[in-house]
Each structure stands twice: as structure tokens, then as C-alpha cells.
Amino acid sequence: MSEIQEQFIGVTAVTKANIYFDGKVVSHGIVFPDGSKKTLGLIFPGKYHFGTQQAERMQIVAGECAVKLDGESFSKTYAAGNAFEVSAKSGFDIEVTTGICEYICSFLS
């Protein structure tokens, strides 16, 4: 399990939401003083595919999801406190079956 930060101090919040899949996945960006970025989001029940340009680290804050990385033949379940990484120029399927999954997405260099 990874440690999940409960708050970020000294960041700029981006007010325009990133809205995907008819509002079933929503996130807001935050920008740190050094220019690095993260998004904080919610995933409502459903199955979705996301592509990546940059490598990403997804930390699950609350709820649960099943994730299948592109090129993998199986999915793995992640609950609050767990994280997974996705390679750049790749993608993943994510499925939430009940409740809402909350996440922090960090963009890796």
C-alpha cells in the first residue's frame, strides 16, 4: 500500500473540469510551484478505456476499481491505498462496479 496525501498545500487549482464519458469520469487539475501536475478525480460505475501520452501513477483514494493495462491479459483490483502505473503512449481499461472510485493521477517524467 502507498501513502495517500490528504491535502496538497501551495498548489494552483484548475477550475475547468476534465469531463469524460458523459460525466461518469471527472477530474480537476492541480499545478505545483515546480510546474508538475496532478489530477484529482472521481470515477462512477462503468467500464472505461484511457490512453496515455505521459507515464502516469494512479493512486486510489477511496472505493475500488479493476484495471487491465494495455498488453496485459488480466485485470487487477485496486482499493483505497493502492496504486498502479501506466506507461507513456499506452493505455488501460478501468472498471468500477459499485460506489465511486476517487483517485490522484500523477504525471511521471
ABEGO torsion letter per residue (X at the ends): XBBBBABBBGBBBBABBBBBGGGABBBBBBBBAAGBBBBBBBBBBEBBBBBBABBBBBBBABEBBBBBBBGBABBBBBBBGBBBBBBBGBBBBBBBABEBBBBBBBBBX
